[in-house]
Amino acid sequence: TLGRAMVGLKAEIENRSVDLLVLSHLTAWRIVVGKWSSLMLQAVLLLIALVVIAASTWLYAGQIGYLVARVRGQAPTVGTYVSSASRAFVPLLATSALMLAAIAAVGLLVMVSGFLLAALPAALAGVLGAVLLVVGTVGIVWLLVRAAFWFLAVVADGRGPVAGLRASLAVTRGKWLKTFGLLAALFGIAIVTLVVFNLLSGLGEVLGGPAGFALQVLVT
């Protein structure tokens, strides 16, 4: 935070914005407090975001462990949820970080490709851009389907991030179309359910009164 404050102060000195602050009605104390409050608020927001990510990962690990226990014919309890979440929290968090890093790498590759295409003639850039878009989309969808059981392998089998990815790739080898069909069906069910709930909620707003309120409560 101190380093960011010094960098920000240097930039304001170079842009002569400090002179404007000094000439304003604000006192020196209010200027300093305002600057440091802004920096501390950014740090607090970052901390809150990290806590939310950690909590979401813990809850997600518990949900997967609970469902796996049900599928295996066991009788899961709250203790099962907590135990699974605590055991798989760190590996699942590392898996999420690895996935985010892969997404960032893809984004960086897209940016670099955009800069390179901008240096080419418009017609050639358009053709190459379309080809890269199609190839990239197909490649991303293929990889997402192959990694569909990544998180499940990490939580259910107690594997690490890399081992979990290898397990998902092994399970989906030769079964890409079946896996894609399953995921597409689940996605379609989720979309239809969302549309139906939104329609019912809108109907509740149109009806109004006790019946409309009851319908809105039912679908929320």
N, C-alpha and C positions, 0 to 999 in steps of 0.2 A: 504493500500500500504506500509506503514511504517512497519507493522508487517511482511508482506511478504518479505520485504527487509532484515529485521533482521534475519528471518528464512533462507533466501537464503545465507546471509553472514555467518551464523553459519555452514551451510552445506559446504560451500566452505572452511571454516577454518578446519573443520573436514576432508575433502577430500584433504587438502593441495593444492587446486587449486589456492588459493590466492598467494601462494609463486610463482607459475608459472607466474601469471599476473605481480607480482612485478619484476620478472627477465626478463620480455619481454621489448620491446622498448616503450611500452605505458607508458605515464606519469600517476601519481596518479589522476590528474584531469580528464584525458580522461577515466580512468577506472571507476571513480565515475559517471561521466556524462553518460557513456555508460550503466551502471547498472540502474541508475534511468530513463534514456530514455526508456529502455526496459520495466521497470515496468509501466511507464506512458503510453506507447504505448499499453500495454495489457489492461489497464483501459479504454483507448479511444476505442479500438476495442470492449470491452464489452459494452460500452455505445452505440456505433453504432449498435451493434446487438440488444440491447434492444429497441432502437428507431425504427429499421426496424420491429421488432416483433410488437411493438405498432402500427405503421403505417399500417402494413398488417392487423392487427385485426380490426382497424378502417375502412379500405377500405372494408374488407370482411363483416363487419356489415352493411355498407351502401349498398353493393350489394344485400345482402339478403333482406333488407328492401325494396329496390327498386323493386326487383322481386316479393316480396309478394304483394306490392301495385298493380303491373300490373296484377297479378293473381286474385286479388280481384276486378278487373274491374275499379280501380282508374286510375287517370292520374298523375303518379309520375313526380316530377320535381327534379331539382338539390337540392332544399330545402328539399325535401323528403329524398333524399340520405343523406344529411348532418345531418338532424334531426335523422334519424334512426341510423346512425353511431355513433353520439354523445350519444344518449340515451342508446344504447346497448353496448357501448365500454367496460365499466368496467365489466358488467356481462359476456360478451363474452371473455374478457381477463381472468377472473377468471375461466371460463369454460375450456379455453385452458390450463391454468395452472393445473387444476384438471386432465385433460386428460393426460398431460405430466407426472404428478405424477403417474398416473395409469400405464403408459408405463414404467416409471422407476421402479415401483414396480414389474412389470412383468419381466423386465430385471434382477432385483436383484434375483427374484425367480428362474430364469433360471440359473444364476450363482451359487446360492446355490445348486440347484439340480445337476449341473455339478460336483461340489466339492464332494457331497455325493455319486454320482455314481462312481466317480473315486476311492473311497475307497472300492468298491465292486469288486468281481471277474469279469473278462472281459465279459464272456458269460452272466451273470446275468445283468451286467450293460448295455450291448447292448440291451437286451430284454426290460428292464425297460425304457431305453432311448427312444426306438422306441414307446413304449406305451405312455410315457409322451409327446412325440412329437406329436403323433396323437391326443391325448386328448387335449393338449394345443392348437393346431391349430384349432380344431373344436370349442373349447370354445371361442377362440379369435374371430373367424369368427361369431359365434353366437352372441357374445356381440356387435361386431361392427354393425351388422345388427339391433339389438335391439336399439342401440344408434344412428341410422342413422339420426333421426330428432332432435337430441339434440340441435345443434346450431340453427336450425330453430325455435325451441320452445323458445329459449332464446331471439332471436331477434324479431320474429313475435309476440309472446304473452307476451313479457316483463317479462319473468320468470327468476329466479335466476338459478345458475348452477345446484343445486340439484333438484329443481322443474322442470327444463328443462329436466333433465335426466329421471325423473319420468314420465313426459309427453310423452317422446319418447318411453319409455318402455310400457306405456299404449296404445299408438297408434299402436305399432307393436305386441301387445299381440294377439295371434291367427292368425297373418298375416305374420309370419316369412318368409314363402316360397315366398309369393307374393312380399314382400319387397326385399328379396334376388334376385328374378328374375328381379325386376326393377333395382336394383343396378348393377346386372351383365349385363343387357342390356345397361345401360348407360356407364359402363366401356368398353363394347365391341365396342360401337359407338365411344368412345374416342380413343380406340386403332386403329380401322380401319381408323378414320380420321387422326391420327398421321402418320400411314403407308402411306396413300395416299399422304399427304403433303410431306413426306420425298421422296417418289418416284418422285413426280413432281419436287421437288427441285433438285434431282439428275439428272432428265431428262434435267432440265435447264442448269446444269453444263455440261452435255454431248453435248447439242446442241450448247452452246456458242452463241456469237454474240448478236444482239439486241433481237432476239426471246427468247434465253435462259435467258437473263437478265430480260426481261419482265416476263417470267414465274417464275423466282425466286422471283421477287418483289411481284408477285401475291400471292404466297403461304406463304410469310413471314408476 
